[in-house]
């Protein structure tokens, strides 16, 4: 039997970019110039917006998945993600547990399928369980 804090109650993905019109524009220009990159953006988006595969995956996970930009982080998320963005954090009882960092996300080459596999494996390594498996 698992302790309630071992359950994943939600996920937070932190992009390596600022939000808002100015931040999005700066990222797009940097992406075109090759001076900006965000491996989490590559997983969630293609040129025309959010990937259909991403939307489907989020619907299958069974927990809320919040995506935030650097300038949109709460103090709690800022502390948990400091120096390791882009990243994905699991929200448990009272904690944010790092699951995927910049290197892991970069190795996915934008694949939603590989992201899903890596996310589940990272949760297992962290001793976390998904709501359906409690």
C-alpha positions as CSV (number, residue, x, y, z in Angstrom):
1,X,0.0,0.0,0.0
2,X,1.3,3.4,-0.9
3,X,1.3,6.5,1.3
4,X,-1.0,9.3,-0.1
5,X,2.0,11.5,-0.8
6,X,3.3,8.9,-3.2
7,X,0.4,9.5,-5.5
8,X,0.6,11.9,-8.5
9,X,-2.1,14.5,-8.1
10,X,-1.0,16.7,-11.1
11,X,1.9,17.6,-13.3
12,X,3.5,20.9,-14.1
13,X,5.6,21.4,-17.2
14,X,7.8,24.5,-17.3
15,X,8.8,25.9,-20.7
16,X,12.2,27.4,-21.3
17,X,10.6,30.7,-22.5
18,X,8.6,33.6,-21.2
19,X,4.9,33.8,-21.9
20,X,2.9,36.6,-23.2
21,X,3.1,38.3,-26.6
22,X,6.6,39.6,-26.1
23,X,8.0,36.3,-24.7
24,X,6.3,34.2,-27.4
25,X,7.6,36.5,-30.1
26,X,11.2,36.5,-28.7
27,X,11.1,32.7,-28.5
28,X,9.9,32.4,-32.1
29,X,12.6,34.8,-33.4
30,X,15.2,32.9,-31.4
31,X,13.9,29.6,-32.7
32,X,14.2,30.7,-36.3
33,X,17.7,32.1,-35.6
34,X,18.8,29.0,-33.7
35,X,19.5,31.0,-30.5
36,X,16.5,29.7,-28.5
37,X,15.2,26.2,-27.8
38,X,12.8,24.5,-25.6
39,X,12.6,20.7,-25.7
40,X,9.2,20.8,-23.9
41,X,7.8,23.2,-26.5
42,X,9.0,20.7,-29.2
43,X,7.0,17.9,-27.4
44,X,3.8,19.9,-27.0
45,X,3.7,22.1,-30.1
46,X,4.2,22.1,-33.8
47,X,4.2,25.1,-36.1
48,X,0.4,25.4,-36.1
49,X,-0.2,25.1,-32.3
50,X,-0.6,22.2,-29.8
51,X,0.0,18.8,-31.2
52,X,-3.1,16.5,-31.4
53,X,-1.0,13.7,-29.9
54,X,-0.2,15.9,-26.9
55,X,-3.9,16.8,-26.3
56,X,-4.7,13.0,-26.4
57,X,-1.9,12.1,-24.0
58,X,-3.0,14.7,-21.4
59,X,-6.5,13.3,-21.6
60,X,-5.2,9.8,-20.9
61,X,-3.0,10.7,-17.9
62,X,-5.8,11.0,-15.4
63,X,-4.3,14.1,-13.7
64,X,-4.2,17.8,-14.5
65,X,-1.2,18.8,-16.5
66,X,-0.4,22.5,-16.2
67,X,2.0,24.1,-18.6
68,X,3.7,27.4,-17.5
69,X,6.3,29.7,-18.9
70,X,9.2,31.0,-16.9
71,X,7.5,34.3,-16.0
72,X,4.3,32.5,-15.0
73,X,5.7,30.2,-12.3
74,X,4.5,30.3,-8.8
75,X,7.1,30.6,-6.0
76,X,6.7,26.9,-5.3
77,X,7.2,25.9,-9.0
78,X,10.1,28.4,-9.3
79,X,11.9,26.9,-6.4
80,X,11.4,23.3,-7.7
81,X,12.4,24.1,-11.3
82,X,15.3,26.6,-10.6
83,X,18.2,25.9,-12.9
84,X,16.6,23.0,-14.6
85,X,14.2,24.2,-17.2
86,X,12.5,23.0,-19.3
87,X,11.2,20.4,-16.9
88,X,8.3,18.4,-15.7
89,X,7.4,18.2,-12.1
90,X,4.9,15.8,-10.3
91,X,2.6,17.3,-7.8
92,X,2.2,14.9,-4.8
93,X,0.6,15.6,-1.5
94,X,2.7,18.6,-0.4
95,X,5.6,18.3,-2.8
96,X,6.7,19.0,-6.3
97,X,8.9,16.1,-7.4
98,X,11.2,16.6,-10.5
99,X,10.6,13.9,-13.1
100,X,12.1,15.1,-16.4
101,X,14.8,17.7,-16.8
102,X,16.4,19.5,-19.8
103,X,18.6,16.6,-20.8
104,X,15.8,14.0,-20.7
105,X,13.4,16.3,-22.6
106,X,16.1,17.1,-25.3
107,X,16.6,13.4,-25.9
108,X,13.0,12.9,-26.9
109,X,13.3,14.8,-30.2
110,X,9.8,16.3,-29.8
111,X,8.1,12.9,-29.7
112,X,4.9,12.7,-27.6
113,X,5.1,8.9,-27.6
114,X,8.7,9.0,-26.2
115,X,7.7,11.7,-23.7
116,X,4.9,9.5,-22.4
117,X,7.2,6.5,-22.0
118,X,9.9,8.7,-20.3
119,X,7.3,10.3,-18.0
120,X,5.9,7.0,-16.7
121,X,9.4,5.6,-16.2
122,X,10.5,8.7,-14.3
123,X,7.5,8.5,-12.1
124,X,8.2,4.8,-11.3
125,X,11.9,5.6,-10.5
126,X,10.7,8.3,-8.1
127,X,8.4,5.8,-6.4
128,X,5.2,7.6,-7.5
129,X,2.0,6.1,-8.6
130,X,-0.7,7.2,-10.9
131,X,-4.3,7.6,-9.6
132,X,-5.5,4.6,-11.6
133,X,-2.9,2.4,-10.0
134,X,-3.5,3.3,-6.3
